[in-house]
């Protein structure tokens, strides 16, 4: 979803923000994949989930930024609550993994809250703190 948004948005600052969020998703996906494998789960990518993400991104990209960020904030709040509950109820052996996934969701929540409140200059800070690799700003922006 963030990849599609970063290519579809017109504002260069917004495109860059989506590329940073995309990097967070990439890094978290790696963490998820490794833990799902460890637990014996299926790590195959879902084509329907990918298609759904692209469709959502296309619809969101058509919205004014302020409307998009309010929708995003509302949706990410649901994920934060869900992962906080999973973290609390999960087995101790998975505590570190579950805490990392919750931190991912909280960073997205903080980003959206900062954007909604007008603190746009530092809105990416909570996300960047979690990244191993921060996307460079490019001339495309």
TINU-44904 format. One line per field, with one value per residue: x, y, z of N, C-alpha, C, O, CB in turn; residue in one letter; residue number from 1. Coordinates in pm, 1 decimal. Glycine has a CB too. Layout:
BEGIN
n.east = [X,...]
n.north = [Y,...]
n.up = [Z,...]
ca.east = [X,...]
ca.north = [Y,...]
ca.up = [Z,...]
c.east = [X,...]
c.north = [Y,...]
c.up = [Z,...]
o.east = [X,...]
o.north = [Y,...]
o.up = [Z,...]
cb.east = [X,...]
cb.north = [Y,...]
cb.up = [Z,...]
code = [A,...]
pos = [NUM,...]
***
This chain:
BEGIN
n.east = [82.0,187.8,394.7,260.4,120.9,337.8,419.6,200.3,117.1,117.1,252.4,582.7,691.0,502.3,517.2,775.1,738.0,565.7,739.6,918.3,748.2,690.3,940.5,949.7,746.1,861.1,1084.9,956.9,805.2,1002.4,1084.1,842.7,816.9,1040.0,971.4,723.9,803.4,964.8,771.5,647.3,463.6,294.5,461.8,407.7,338.4,34.9,-153.3,-404.2,-415.9,-214.4,-324.8,-550.9,-427.5,-311.3,-543.5,-665.3,-469.4,-483.3,-737.9,-703.4,-500.4,-631.6,-761.7,-767.5,-470.6,-506.2,-752.0,-691.9,-491.8,-635.3,-812.8,-624.2,-511.7,-729.5,-764.3,-514.7,-516.4,-683.6,-523.3,-313.6,-442.5,-514.9,-262.1,-143.0,-298.6,-239.1,30.2,20.1,-108.8,43.9,284.2,564.5,806.1,778.5,774.3,955.4,946.5,669.0,652.2,806.8,649.1,425.5,546.2,601.3,339.6,263.6,445.0,352.5,106.8,182.9,307.5,82.9,-75.8,85.8,93.4,-178.9,-206.7,-60.9,210.4,411.2,677.0,836.9,711.2,783.2,972.8,925.5,898.8,1137.3,1315.4,1286.8,1387.2,1629.3,1739.0,1719.2,1529.8,1681.6,1646.2,1540.7,1594.1,1354.8,1168.5]
n.north = [-118.5,131.1,159.9,190.2,425.7,602.3,631.9,746.3,985.2,1342.0,1546.4,1606.5,1582.9,1426.1,1194.7,1110.5,1056.6,837.8,655.2,612.5,495.0,268.6,139.8,73.7,-116.4,-312.4,-393.1,-486.9,-688.9,-872.3,-947.2,-1061.9,-1271.7,-1434.7,-1516.4,-1641.3,-1854.6,-1986.3,-2071.8,-2254.0,-2175.0,-2064.9,-1876.2,-1769.7,-1518.1,-1336.1,-1296.8,-1181.3,-1016.4,-836.2,-717.9,-601.6,-411.4,-242.0,-149.9,-15.4,181.2,325.9,438.2,590.0,766.9,942.8,1109.6,1425.0,1513.2,1565.4,1442.8,1176.8,1121.1,1133.2,917.8,714.0,734.3,659.9,392.1,273.2,285.9,78.2,-141.9,-102.1,-145.7,-413.7,-545.6,-474.6,-620.1,-881.9,-885.4,-872.7,-1114.0,-1308.4,-1585.6,-1604.0,-1665.5,-1543.3,-1275.4,-1063.8,-1048.0,-994.4,-748.8,-593.2,-588.3,-455.8,-211.3,-122.0,-72.0,126.9,327.6,396.6,494.2,715.6,868.6,929.3,1069.7,1291.6,1407.3,1471.0,1660.4,1869.0,1869.2,1826.5,1841.6,1678.3,1436.5,1183.0,1088.1,890.0,660.3,647.4,599.2,326.8,206.7,17.0,89.5,396.7,545.5,732.4,1078.6,1178.5,1315.4,1286.8,1364.9]
n.up = [0.0,88.4,-92.7,-337.3,-276.9,-242.5,-501.8,-620.8,-500.9,-528.1,-391.2,-295.4,-36.6,92.0,-62.9,6.1,278.6,262.9,145.4,352.7,541.9,396.2,404.8,675.5,679.0,513.9,666.2,896.7,790.0,724.3,982.0,1071.2,885.2,949.6,1209.5,1172.2,1013.2,1200.6,1375.3,1222.4,1032.9,729.0,491.2,247.3,8.8,-18.9,-296.2,-324.4,-98.9,-163.2,-394.3,-277.8,-111.2,-304.1,-429.6,-213.0,-168.2,-405.6,-387.0,-152.5,-230.1,-390.2,-219.6,-37.9,143.2,421.3,476.0,406.9,601.7,838.5,806.3,793.6,1048.9,1211.0,1128.8,1190.4,1463.9,1537.2,1475.9,1655.2,1903.2,1869.1,1844.1,2084.6,2260.5,2172.0,2236.2,2517.8,2580.0,2465.2,2447.6,2673.8,2539.7,2295.9,2350.5,2289.9,2009.7,1969.2,2101.6,1930.7,1700.6,1797.7,1860.5,1603.5,1506.9,1688.6,1619.4,1364.7,1442.9,1600.5,1403.3,1241.2,1423.0,1478.1,1223.7,1193.8,1394.2,1301.8,1339.1,1134.5,1054.6,1214.7,1203.8,1110.8,1285.0,1501.6,1347.4,1200.4,1406.5,1447.4,1223.5,1036.7,799.1,653.4,406.5,146.9,69.8,-249.7,-581.4,-701.9,-528.3]
ca.east = [0.0,271.6,469.6,169.7,97.4,456.2,425.6,79.2,96.0,180.8,340.1,709.4,708.1,412.3,575.8,887.2,683.0,515.7,853.7,971.4,654.0,711.5,1060.6,910.2,671.3,957.3,1165.1,868.6,769.1,1114.3,1071.5,726.6,847.3,1131.5,900.5,621.8,878.4,1006.3,652.7,595.5,354.2,310.5,511.9,378.8,269.4,-102.8,-178.5,-526.7,-382.1,-139.4,-421.8,-632.7,-344.8,-300.5,-675.0,-680.6,-377.9,-535.9,-849.0,-650.0,-420.3,-722.9,-811.9,-676.9,-379.9,-564.1,-854.8,-620.1,-419.4,-737.2,-856.5,-510.7,-502.1,-839.3,-739.9,-396.7,-554.4,-738.0,-409.2,-241.3,-518.6,-505.4,-128.7,-119.3,-363.3,-157.8,154.2,-11.9,-153.4,135.6,375.5,688.1,910.8,755.5,755.3,1037.6,889.1,540.1,679.3,855.9,535.5,346.0,620.8,577.8,206.4,264.6,518.0,259.3,6.4,244.7,322.5,-46.3,-119.1,165.5,44.6,-311.7,-195.3,16.7,354.7,453.3,822.1,899.8,614.4,846.6,1073.3,902.0,920.6,1280.9,1384.5,1276.8,1444.8,1771.2,1776.9,1629.2,1536.3,1736.7,1563.9,1590.6,1550.6,1216.5,1083.4]
ca.north = [0.0,250.7,169.1,248.2,564.9,686.1,659.2,813.2,1118.1,1450.5,1625.0,1535.7,1550.1,1315.0,1075.7,1064.2,998.3,704.4,565.1,577.2,398.1,144.6,75.5,12.0,-237.8,-410.3,-445.7,-562.3,-809.8,-965.0,-997.1,-1150.6,-1391.0,-1518.3,-1574.4,-1733.3,-1976.0,-2051.2,-2134.1,-2352.9,-2120.1,-2041.0,-1740.9,-1732.4,-1390.5,-1345.4,-1209.1,-1104.5,-910.3,-734.7,-647.8,-520.4,-298.4,-151.0,-85.9,81.1,293.2,405.0,516.9,686.2,868.5,1040.7,1197.3,1528.2,1457.8,1574.8,1339.1,1049.2,1099.0,1105.9,779.5,629.3,738.4,579.4,251.0,223.0,272.5,-57.3,-233.9,-84.4,-215.8,-558.2,-596.4,-461.1,-735.5,-999.3,-876.8,-905.7,-1252.5,-1400.7,-1662.0,-1532.0,-1689.3,-1452.2,-1139.3,-965.8,-1038.8,-926.2,-609.2,-525.4,-565.3,-349.7,-86.0,-85.8,-11.1,252.6,428.2,442.6,574.7,842.8,942.3,983.1,1170.1,1413.1,1467.5,1529.1,1776.5,1973.4,1853.6,1750.8,1844.1,1566.2,1327.0,1054.6,1052.7,760.1,554.1,643.2,538.6,181.2,156.6,-13.7,163.4,509.4,579.8,865.7,1171.4,1176.7,1427.1,1259.0,1432.6]
ca.up = [0.0,96.7,-218.1,-436.1,-236.9,-267.0,-644.8,-668.0,-442.6,-602.6,-303.7,-275.6,105.3,121.6,-127.2,88.1,401.9,230.6,121.6,485.2,598.2,320.7,458.9,802.1,644.6,461.3,777.0,985.6,716.2,742.7,1119.1,1073.9,807.0,1027.2,1323.8,1121.5,976.6,1325.0,1434.1,1128.2,953.2,586.1,465.6,108.8,-9.3,-66.1,-411.0,-300.0,-3.4,-239.2,-478.9,-188.1,-71.1,-418.8,-445.9,-103.3,-191.7,-517.1,-332.9,-55.6,-299.5,-449.9,-113.1,12.3,244.0,555.3,487.3,408.5,726.8,941.2,783.3,831.7,1195.6,1264.8,1099.3,1261.5,1605.4,1551.7,1475.6,1780.8,2007.5,1844.1,1874.0,2228.7,2322.8,2139.0,2314.2,2657.4,2596.2,2398.4,2532.2,2706.9,2440.7,2183.8,2402.9,2216.4,1875.2,1978.3,2137.8,1810.2,1611.2,1861.0,1842.1,1463.4,1498.0,1765.7,1540.7,1262.2,1512.5,1636.4,1277.7,1197.7,1520.8,1454.3,1099.2,1219.6,1482.1,1235.7,1366.5,1017.5,1035.2,1285.4,1211.2,1080.9,1386.0,1567.6,1248.6,1170.1,1520.7,1438.2,1098.5,1016.9,678.5,627.2,263.7,118.9,-8.2,-386.3,-663.5,-737.6,-431.6]
c.east = [87.4,354.4,383.3,141.8,217.8,472.3,309.8,60.4,173.9,281.5,466.9,733.0,621.8,464.1,689.4,836.6,630.9,630.7,918.6,878.6,666.3,834.0,1030.5,834.5,765.2,1035.3,1080.0,825.7,878.9,1108.7,955.5,756.9,935.7,1060.0,790.2,688.1,915.1,890.7,587.1,481.7,391.8,353.8,487.8,301.6,129.0,-124.5,-302.6,-501.1,-305.3,-234.5,-511.0,-555.6,-330.4,-432.6,-699.2,-593.2,-428.7,-650.4,-798.9,-572.6,-507.2,-777.0,-715.4,-594.0,-443.2,-670.7,-789.0,-559.0,-517.0,-790.8,-746.7,-498.9,-608.9,-812.0,-621.0,-425.9,-610.5,-624.8,-329.0,-311.9,-506.6,-369.3,-89.5,-179.9,-285.3,-29.0,130.2,-40.6,-58.4,227.1,505.2,799.4,898.5,744.5,832.6,983.2,757.7,556.3,727.0,741.8,445.1,414.8,604.0,444.1,199.7,338.7,429.7,151.3,62.5,264.7,190.3,-98.9,-43.4,119.6,-89.4,-304.1,-116.4,166.1,419.3,605.1,890.5,809.9,676.7,940.4,1047.2,926.5,1069.7,1359.3,1383.5,1351.1,1592.9,1824.8,1673.2,1641.2,1594.5,1634.3,1625.7,1543.7,1407.7,1121.6,1073.5]
c.north = [126.2,269.6,235.7,394.6,653.5,717.9,743.2,955.1,1224.5,1528.2,1545.8,1497.7,1431.0,1185.6,1020.8,998.7,857.5,607.2,524.0,475.0,263.3,68.9,8.9,-118.2,-347.5,-475.1,-528.9,-692.5,-915.7,-1028.6,-1096.5,-1282.0,-1486.1,-1586.4,-1669.8,-1864.6,-2055.8,-2126.9,-2235.3,-2304.3,-2099.1,-1896.1,-1695.1,-1600.9,-1414.8,-1245.2,-1123.7,-991.7,-798.8,-651.7,-556.3,-395.5,-195.5,-77.5,18.5,203.4,384.1,494.2,624.8,798.9,976.1,1139.7,1313.2,1468.4,1455.7,1468.2,1200.8,1021.8,1073.8,962.5,684.0,621.1,651.0,430.0,196.2,208.0,133.1,-160.4,-223.9,-161.9,-366.9,-613.7,-577.0,-580.1,-864.3,-1001.9,-918.8,-1054.5,-1355.4,-1474.1,-1584.3,-1549.9,-1592.9,-1305.6,-1035.4,-941.4,-960.1,-779.1,-530.1,-494.8,-455.0,-214.6,-33.1,-12.5,121.4,363.3,484.0,531.5,712.2,930.2,1007.9,1088.9,1301.0,1483.9,1536.9,1655.7,1891.6,1968.0,1773.6,1745.6,1725.0,1443.0,1189.9,1005.1,918.7,641.7,537.8,578.4,385.9,122.5,123.5,68.1,272.9,545.3,719.3,951.9,1176.3,1299.3,1409.7,1333.2,1576.5]
c.up = [0.0,-30.6,-325.6,-404.2,-269.4,-415.4,-695.4,-616.0,-519.0,-518.5,-271.1,-129.6,143.9,58.7,-42.9,216.9,376.0,203.5,253.8,552.3,525.9,374.3,592.9,776.4,594.9,575.5,872.5,919.0,729.4,882.0,1129.7,1003.1,887.5,1143.3,1281.0,1079.4,1100.7,1388.2,1339.3,1042.1,807.5,563.3,321.9,104.8,-64.0,-179.1,-387.7,-199.4,-73.4,-325.0,-395.7,-143.7,-181.8,-440.3,-336.9,-127.6,-302.2,-469.0,-237.8,-123.2,-361.8,-347.1,-88.5,127.2,382.8,577.1,495.1,545.6,842.1,928.0,829.4,984.5,1261.2,1245.7,1177.9,1410.2,1632.6,1559.0,1604.6,1891.6,1992.1,1883.6,2019.7,2302.6,2295.5,2220.9,2459.4,2676.2,2534.6,2494.4,2557.8,2603.4,2321.1,2225.7,2321.4,2075.5,1877.8,2015.9,2016.0,1713.7,1668.2,1844.3,1699.7,1450.8,1573.9,1690.4,1429.9,1323.7,1547.9,1513.1,1239.8,1294.6,1501.3,1327.7,1122.1,1303.6,1420.1,1262.5,1254.8,999.2,1101.6,1290.4,1187.0,1189.9,1455.4,1473.7,1222.4,1283.0,1515.4,1318.4,1108.0,900.4,655.6,479.2,243.8,47.3,-147.4,-460.7,-711.1,-645.8,-469.3]
o.east = [64.0,380.9,428.6,139.4,202.0,531.9,319.6,-5.6,283.7,385.0,459.5,789.1,664.9,455.9,699.9,888.8,650.1,619.9,968.8,926.1,654.1,830.1,1080.3,856.9,748.8,1049.6,1126.4,811.6,850.1,1126.7,969.5,726.6,908.3,1086.4,766.1,635.7,898.4,909.7,484.3,409.9,507.7,288.3,541.8,212.4,108.2,-115.1,-306.1,-557.9,-328.0,-225.2,-543.0,-612.0,-336.5,-433.6,-747.9,-638.1,-417.9,-658.5,-846.5,-578.3,-461.5,-832.4,-595.8,-642.9,-434.6,-678.7,-825.6,-573.0,-484.0,-811.5,-774.3,-478.6,-580.6,-834.5,-626.6,-364.7,-587.3,-630.2,-281.9,-247.6,-490.1,-361.4,-10.7,-119.8,-267.4,14.3,210.5,-1.1,-78.5,246.1,549.9,878.7,997.5,709.0,778.4,975.5,738.1,481.8,691.5,738.4,394.6,348.8,593.6,436.5,137.0,299.5,431.2,109.9,-4.0,241.6,185.7,-159.8,-102.4,108.2,-110.6,-384.7,-106.3,240.8,475.1,656.1,991.1,831.0,626.6,983.1,1140.4,970.1,1121.4,1458.7,1471.3,1375.0,1670.3,1940.2,1554.2,1751.3,1560.1,1548.0,1747.9,1463.6,1345.0,1007.3,1006.0]
o.north = [217.7,382.7,326.2,478.4,765.7,819.6,804.9,1036.5,1198.9,1571.1,1431.9,1391.7,1344.8,1079.2,899.8,895.2,768.0,488.8,412.2,379.0,157.5,-53.4,-100.2,-218.2,-463.9,-597.2,-630.8,-794.9,-1034.5,-1149.5,-1202.7,-1389.8,-1606.0,-1703.2,-1769.9,-1972.7,-2177.6,-2233.1,-2294.6,-2385.3,-2114.3,-1803.7,-1592.8,-1576.2,-1504.2,-1124.1,-1006.9,-883.3,-680.8,-529.0,-445.4,-286.2,-75.2,42.9,128.0,316.6,506.3,611.4,738.3,913.5,1088.3,1243.1,1301.4,1382.1,1355.4,1409.7,1118.3,911.9,999.8,894.4,584.6,513.5,577.2,350.6,83.4,123.9,76.5,-254.3,-324.7,-236.0,-439.1,-717.5,-654.9,-633.8,-946.3,-1106.9,-992.0,-1113.6,-1475.8,-1431.5,-1507.7,-1458.2,-1564.8,-1220.6,-930.0,-827.5,-869.2,-694.1,-413.3,-388.0,-371.1,-114.3,87.8,95.1,216.7,479.8,604.2,631.1,813.7,1051.1,1127.2,1187.1,1408.9,1606.4,1648.7,1747.3,1999.2,2053.0,1666.3,1654.1,1675.5,1354.5,1090.0,889.7,839.1,535.3,426.2,510.1,322.1,1.9,190.7,111.1,245.1,572.8,812.7,902.8,1178.0,1377.7,1505.8,1360.8,1653.7]
o.up = [-79.0,-71.4,-395.7,-494.4,-317.7,-450.9,-801.4,-680.6,-568.5,-569.7,-224.9,-101.7,220.6,120.0,-22.5,258.2,458.3,235.5,265.6,612.9,587.6,387.3,620.6,844.7,631.2,580.5,923.8,985.8,743.9,896.7,1190.4,1054.2,892.7,1171.7,1348.4,1106.5,1104.8,1447.5,1372.1,983.5,769.0,611.5,279.6,186.0,-146.1,-159.1,-426.6,-212.6,-46.5,-327.6,-438.4,-139.2,-156.4,-466.2,-365.2,-109.5,-292.5,-505.8,-241.8,-78.8,-383.9,-384.4,-114.9,200.1,453.6,685.1,578.9,599.3,934.8,1028.4,896.6,1040.7,1355.6,1337.0,1227.0,1476.1,1739.4,1638.5,1657.2,1965.9,2090.4,1949.4,2073.1,2395.7,2385.5,2268.3,2517.2,2776.6,2550.3,2608.3,2472.3,2582.1,2253.5,2143.9,2288.3,2029.4,1797.1,1967.0,2000.0,1652.4,1593.7,1817.0,1679.0,1391.6,1527.7,1697.1,1403.6,1264.4,1527.3,1517.5,1210.0,1252.1,1507.5,1325.1,1075.2,1286.8,1479.1,1214.1,1277.8,934.5,1050.9,1373.2,1238.7,1186.1,1467.2,1517.5,1222.5,1258.4,1573.6,1312.9,1176.2,901.2,640.3,431.3,316.2,-25.5,-161.8,-409.8,-755.9,-682.4,-401.2]
cb.east = [-93.8,364.1,515.8,38.1,66.0,582.6,429.7,-38.7,137.3,75.6,266.1,824.4,673.5,270.1,626.6,981.7,569.8,422.4,958.5,986.6,508.7,729.4,1174.3,823.4,564.8,1054.9,1232.2,745.0,744.1,1249.3,1050.8,605.7,916.1,1247.9,841.8,544.1,1005.9,1061.3,551.6,551.3,308.6,178.8,659.9,298.8,349.3,-202.9,-194.7,-639.2,-299.2,-31.4,-507.9,-676.4,-208.7,-260.6,-787.1,-644.8,-238.8,-584.2,-948.9,-560.0,-334.6,-838.5,-833.4,-756.8,-250.6,-623.7,-953.1,-510.6,-329.1,-854.0,-890.7,-379.1,-515.3,-972.2,-716.3,-276.6,-658.4,-833.1,-318.6,-230.3,-666.5,-532.4,-27.6,-178.8,-507.2,-124.7,211.2,-132.0,-289.5,218.4,407.0,738.2,904.7,630.3,799.1,1183.6,865.8,451.0,784.6,962.0,454.8,323.9,770.7,579.6,100.6,329.9,646.6,195.1,-41.8,378.8,370.7,-148.5,-98.6,315.4,30.8,-400.6,-130.6,-34.2,378.9,390.6,880.0,936.7,504.3,922.0,1079.9,758.8,845.6,1334.2,1320.8,1132.3,1424.3,1792.6,1787.3,1663.3,1396.3,1865.0,1556.8,1545.9,1642.6,1188.8,1136.5]
cb.north = [-0.9,242.2,28.4,169.0,572.3,616.4,531.1,732.5,1119.1,1545.1,1664.4,1621.1,1671.1,1346.0,1109.3,1181.5,1087.1,710.7,633.0,704.7,451.5,175.5,178.2,109.2,-207.0,-342.9,-330.9,-478.2,-776.7,-891.9,-879.8,-1082.4,-1352.9,-1434.7,-1464.6,-1669.9,-1939.7,-1948.1,-2026.8,-2471.9,-1989.9,-2071.8,-1734.3,-1844.0,-1297.7,-1320.3,-1291.9,-1197.3,-966.8,-801.7,-748.6,-603.3,-346.6,-228.7,-191.8,16.0,241.8,312.5,426.0,615.1,803.8,969.2,1117.4,1655.5,1538.0,1713.7,1345.9,1048.2,1219.8,1208.0,755.5,684.0,882.9,618.3,232.2,317.0,380.6,-90.3,-205.6,66.0,-174.4,-588.3,-529.5,-328.1,-749.4,-1001.2,-733.3,-824.1,-1268.4,-1326.5,-1797.7,-1577.4,-1835.0,-1492.4,-1132.8,-1014.1,-1180.1,-996.0,-601.9,-611.2,-696.8,-380.2,-107.2,-212.2,-107.4,230.4,367.6,322.7,502.6,819.2,848.7,870.3,1118.0,1378.6,1360.4,1427.5,1735.8,2105.4,1783.8,1809.5,1973.8,1608.0,1349.8,1065.0,1161.1,753.7,585.1,784.1,585.3,141.2,257.2,-165.5,68.2,633.5,571.5,855.3,1316.3,1050.5,1443.6,1109.4,1417.7]
cb.up = [120.6,218.6,-264.9,-441.6,-87.0,-214.8,-720.0,-630.3,-294.8,-655.5,-173.1,-324.9,193.4,70.9,-269.2,121.6,458.4,109.1,29.9,574.8,588.4,169.8,475.2,885.2,537.8,361.5,853.2,1024.0,567.6,722.2,1217.8,1009.3,674.6,1079.6,1409.7,1001.8,897.6,1423.5,1472.5,1201.5,1012.0,509.8,496.5,37.6,-104.0,49.9,-539.6,-248.5,114.2,-328.6,-556.6,-65.1,-28.6,-546.9,-443.1,32.1,-226.9,-632.0,-260.8,44.4,-406.8,-517.5,17.3,60.1,247.8,577.8,367.0,301.2,758.8,930.1,632.5,770.3,1245.8,1197.2,950.0,1240.3,1644.6,1433.8,1356.0,1817.6,2003.3,1697.0,1785.5,2282.3,2271.9,1989.0,2309.2,2704.3,2535.3,2298.5,2467.4,2841.3,2392.0,2111.4,2549.4,2208.1,1816.5,2080.1,2250.6,1740.1,1590.4,2011.2,1873.4,1372.4,1552.4,1903.7,1480.4,1190.0,1639.7,1706.9,1164.5,1183.9,1664.3,1443.9,988.9,1289.6,1611.3,1276.9,1504.0,895.3,1090.1,1426.8,1111.5,953.0,1489.7,1621.3,1116.4,1144.1,1650.2,1431.3,990.2,991.4,553.6,719.2,199.7,34.5,58.4,-458.9,-781.9,-732.3,-288.8]
code = [X,X,X,X,X,X,X,X,X,X,X,X,X,X,X,X,X,X,X,X,X,X,X,X,X,X,X,X,X,X,X,X,X,X,X,X,X,X,X,X,X,X,X,X,X,X,X,X,X,X,X,X,X,X,X,X,X,X,X,X,X,X,X,X,X,X,X,X,X,X,X,X,X,X,X,X,X,X,X,X,X,X,X,X,X,X,X,X,X,X,X,X,X,X,X,X,X,X,X,X,X,X,X,X,X,X,X,X,X,X,X,X,X,X,X,X,X,X,X,X,X,X,X,X,X,X,X,X,X,X,X,X,X,X,X,X,X,X,X,X,X]
pos = [1,2,3,4,5,6,7,8,9,10,11,12,13,14,15,16,17,18,19,20,21,22,23,24,25,26,27,28,29,30,31,32,33,34,35,36,37,38,39,40,41,42,43,44,45,46,47,48,49,50,51,52,53,54,55,56,57,58,59,60,61,62,63,64,65,66,67,68,69,70,71,72,73,74,75,76,77,78,79,80,81,82,83,84,85,86,87,88,89,90,91,92,93,94,95,96,97,98,99,100,101,102,103,104,105,106,107,108,109,110,111,112,113,114,115,116,117,118,119,120,121,122,123,124,125,126,127,128,129,130,131,132,133,134,135,136,137,138,139,140,141]
***
